[in-house]
């Protein structure tokens, strides 16, 4: 079967994605001995977080062009490669990049997608947020993570081409529930209590 049509990853793609994920970990500012130990652990342990079935070129493009920061030659500082005064680019940054997911697991809590849109990961580059939206019984819930709370990430590719994306946080994420759902309207959210049976506070 043609790997490009089946969604499988070649060895080169797997190496590139692993290197990008590990590069992000290495670029994370070290503020404590405990954080250093966590990063070293993530660099060597297997993943157990979010499993995606995604197109490899799409994932590589997002990782290469937008998620990671670039070092500027003049000041040696990291800057987002999307910084610009162009209005169209700003609008684009405020929009989310979507990735359909198979399941999300936090500790012993787990939700699996029955249909393609039941579980969606969204990356808001302009707002610097990572969001999981879960659709159950016609209503949405979401788990929202601020980028500054991410202390480590790891990407692991299985033999069947699926991707496991693991995120480690410095604090629990934000939880929201959909309110007043209306067709063809933007989703309205209200803050909610932890719906992971307390696992988000235990497993970061």
N, C-alpha and C positions, 0 to 999 in steps of 0.2 A: 504494500500500500504506500502511496505517495506521502511522505512525512508532512509536506506542506498542506495537504488536504486533511490529514488526520489530526493535526494539532500537536504532533510529537516534536520534541526538541532535539537538535543535534548536540554533539559534545561541545562544539564551539559556543553555541548559545547558552548551554548550561554553565559553562565556565565564565562567560561574560556576566550572566545574571548573578552568579555567586560572588564574583569579584565586585560588582556594583553594590551588592548588599553589604559585603564585608568592608568596602570602602566607606560606606555611610557610617558603619560602626566605628571605624578607625578615626573618622572625622568628628565624632561626638566629643565635645569638651569634657575632660575628666575633672570632676569636682570633688571626688572622694575615693577612698580606697575601695569602699563597697561598690561604687559605680564601676570602677575599673575591673573588679572581679566579675561583675555581671556581664560586662562587655566581652571579657575574655571567655566567659562561659558560653555566651551566644555565638561567638566565633567558632566554637568547637562542638557544641551540642546539636542534636537534631531538633527539628521544629515541630510544634504541635499547635499551631494557631489556625489561621484562616486558609482554607483550601480553595483555589481558583482553577477554573478551566478557561484559559485565555489564549489569545493569539500571541505567539512569541514575539513577532516584530512589533506589535502594539505595545506589549509590556516593555520591551527593550527601549523603544522610542521614548516612552514616558519616563523611564528611569534615567536615560541618558540626557534628555533635553530639559526636563522640568523639575523632577523631584530632587535631584542633587544640585549642590551649589558649586560654583566655579570660583577659582582663585583669580583675582585681578592682578595683572603684572605690575602695576604701579605701587599698590599698597599692601599686597600680600594678604588681603582680606577676602572673605567669601561673600559673593554677591549672587543674588538670584538672576539667572540668565534671562528672566522675563522682565526686568526692570526697564521701564520705558514710559514716556509721556504720551505715547500714542493711545488715543481713546479706544480704538478697536482692540488693542492688545489688553488693555485694562479690563474691558468687558469679557474678553476671552478668559482671563485669569480668574474672574469671579464665577465662571461656570465650572461645573464639576466634570471630571473625567469618571466614567462609569465602568465598573468591572463586575459582571455577574459572578456570584460565588456559589460553591456547592454546600459549604457549611461553615459555621463559626463556632468556636469552642473557647470558653473561658473557664478553666478549672474543670469541674464536673458538669457545668452548664453547657448545653449545646443546642443549636438550632440548625436544621438541615432544610435546604430548599426542595420543595416538591415541584415547583415550576421555575422557569427561567428568571422571573422577576421577583421571586419570593425573598431573595437575599441579594442585595447589591452593595458593593463597596464603592464609595465615592471619594475622590481626592479633589479638594478645593485648594489649588495652588495659591491663588490670591489671598484667600482667608487663612491659609496654612492650617487646614483641618483635614482629618481623616475620619470618614463617617461610614458606618454600616447601617443600612436601612433594612428592616425586617417586616415583611407583610404577612399578617396572620388574621384570618377571618375578616378580610376586607379592610383592616386598619393597620397603619404603619407604626412601627416603633423605630427608634434610632439610638445608636451608641456613637457619641461624638468625642473625638480625641484631638486635643490641641497639639500641634507639632512640638512645642517646647516641652511637653510632658513625655515625649518619646525618648527613651534612653538607649534603645537598641532595636534593630530590625534584622531579620534573617529570612532569606528566600531559599527554599529547598525544592528541587524538581524530582518528581517521581518518575519511574520508568514509563508510565502510561502517558506522560506529558502534562499531568496536572501539576499545579504549583501550590506549595504550602507557604504562606506568608505569616511569619511570627513577629509580633510587636511586643516589646517590653516597655512598661510605663513607670513613671515616677509617682503617679497618683491615679486614682480611679477615674474612668471617663465620665462624661455627662450623659444622662439618660433623658429621652423625650418620648412623648406619645402624641399621635396625631389627634387633632380636635377639629370638629366641624368639617368632615370630609365632603367635598363637593366635586362633581365631575368637571373636568377641564379647568380646574383652579389650582393655584399653587398650594402645596401642603402647608397647613398651619400647625405649629408645634406648641406643646406645653411641657414644662419640666415635669419629670416623673421620678419616682423612686427607683432604686436599683432593681431591675427585673431579672437579674441573673442568679437569684437565690443567694445573694451575698458573695458570690464567687469573685466579682470584680474587685472587691475590697481585699480578698485573700490572695488572688492570683493576678499579679500585675504584669 
